[in-house]
Amino acid sequence: MINLEPPKKAGALINQAYQAASQVLRPISRKYDRAEHAYPSELDMFAAVLDGLNSSGEGGAGAAGVRRDDKETSKGNRNGGNLNTVLGTIEMCWGDVALLLSMPRQGLGNAAIASVANEEQLTRFGKLWAAMAITEPDCGSDSAAITTTAVEDGDAYILNGEKIFVTSGQRADAVVVWATLDKSKGRAAIKSFVVEKGTPGFEVVRLEHKLGIRASDTAVLRFDNCRVPKENLLGSPEVDTKKGFAGVMQTFDNTRPLVAAMALGVARAALEETSRILAEAGVTVDYDQPANTQHAAAAAYLDLEADYEAAYLLTLESAWMADNRKPNSLQASMAKAKAGRSVVDITLKCVELAGAYGYSEESLLEKWARDSKILDIFEGTQQIQQLIVARRVLGKTSSELK
């Protein structure tokens, strides 16, 4: 039996993350939604706090990694780092999801480094702020179809290609870039490379204007004969057609629960605000009575809370499995699919329940509704997650079930 209640030892972390969210992130949420490409300088001190939490082994609200080598497997659950990260992320995104994504050294690329880097790379790149560059102009949900190339040249690889929708692509110190060593060998030849800012041939082309998460910079990157040292390749350079895509895809087993946690934080913020609005309007939500016997708004609210709870439990389960060195690809996709869809449904319904007030900038409900959609899209769309879940449940390969 898996206990999916937050462990007592995580109480201090949860409280610390909540205090940061309520005292710093929430008050500046609207400010940086309006100032889309301005850097939130208020976040610098929190990056140092999270660094301290992560180095102490307590975990934080930033990127953590799933590591499953034999040595660690024998130790079992060491410190609940992934679960702590999920719990902290929920609290921080209750404050503002875009500001969390803007936090120095807490990028999705950091999760990739933490998941698959060797010990030397962990030491060398551990203090960098790393973005993740996967999506291309002609390659979105099918990550295996990327065309960015990495050609071996002496003691380096030469990268050529373009990446789009890179979160923190301008602000981060480095970018984890997915590229293929040999297009003819398909998925197995795709590897990830750490490319540091300032590397010749690496250019930030532009920043995107977006519907939501405006405080987070989203960039287009170009690599033109960009020379990257061989030791910056994460994982093995060998192209193993039997292992296929598993090496780089392992990163998603960690980042999908993280994105699910972001969705949960936004959903909870919307639910709490809506609860307050309903109470002020004289609508009572009675948890001891059937929903169909209550005010229509109260019944709708109860449905939304049930949806949130289901997503919450799935997310905690996927993080718990990662900490216990159990394969969690199915659960990670289930959590991401459920939370991504739920946060969109919840925030839009909360706007509806609040009426004109919810649609205006008098509250943050309209902002949360805009922010929520990306959480159903990045790190694998809703449709892709459902496809992955179907393959896992039915025992089908990607070629058998498309």
HELIX and SHEET records of a PDB file:
HELIX    1   1 LYS A    8  ALA A   10  5                                   3    
HELIX    2   2 GLY A   11  ALA A   20  1                                  10    
HELIX    3   3 ALA A   21  LEU A   25  3                                   5    
HELIX    4   4 ARG A   26  ARG A   34  1                                   9    
HELIX    5   5 SER A   41  LEU A   43  5                                   3    
HELIX    6   6 ASP A   44  SER A   55  1                                  12    
HELIX    7   7 ASP A   70  THR A   73  1                                   4    
HELIX    8   8 GLY A   81  GLY A   95  1                                  15    
HELIX    9   9 VAL A   97  LEU A  101  1                                   5    
HELIX   10  10 LEU A  108  VAL A  116  1                                   9    
HELIX   11  11 GLU A  119  PHE A  125  1                                   7    
HELIX   12  12 SER A  143  ALA A  145  5                                   3    
HELIX   13  13 LYS A  183  ALA A  189  5                                   7    
HELIX   14  14 LYS A  230  ASN A  232  5                                   3    
HELIX   15  15 ALA A  246  GLU A  280  1                                  35    
HELIX   16  16 ALA A  291  THR A  293  5                                   3    
HELIX   17  17 ALA A  296  ASP A  323  1                                  28    
HELIX   18  18 SER A  329  ALA A  354  1                                  26    
HELIX   19  19 ALA A  356  TYR A  359  1                                   4    
HELIX   20  20 LEU A  365  LEU A  375  1                                  11    
HELIX   21  21 GLN A  382  LEU A  394  1                                  13    
SHEET    1   A 4 ALA A 130  ALA A 133  0                                        
SHEET    2   A 4 ALA A 174  THR A 180  1                                        
SHEET    3   A 4 ILE A 190  GLU A 196 -1                                        
SHEET    4   A 4 LEU A 233  LEU A 234 -1                                        
SHEET    1   B 4 THR A 149  ASP A 153  0                                        
SHEET    2   B 4 ALA A 156  THR A 167 -1                                        
SHEET    3   B 4 THR A 218  PRO A 229 -1                                        
SHEET    4   B 4 PHE A 202  LEU A 207 -1                                        
END                                                                             
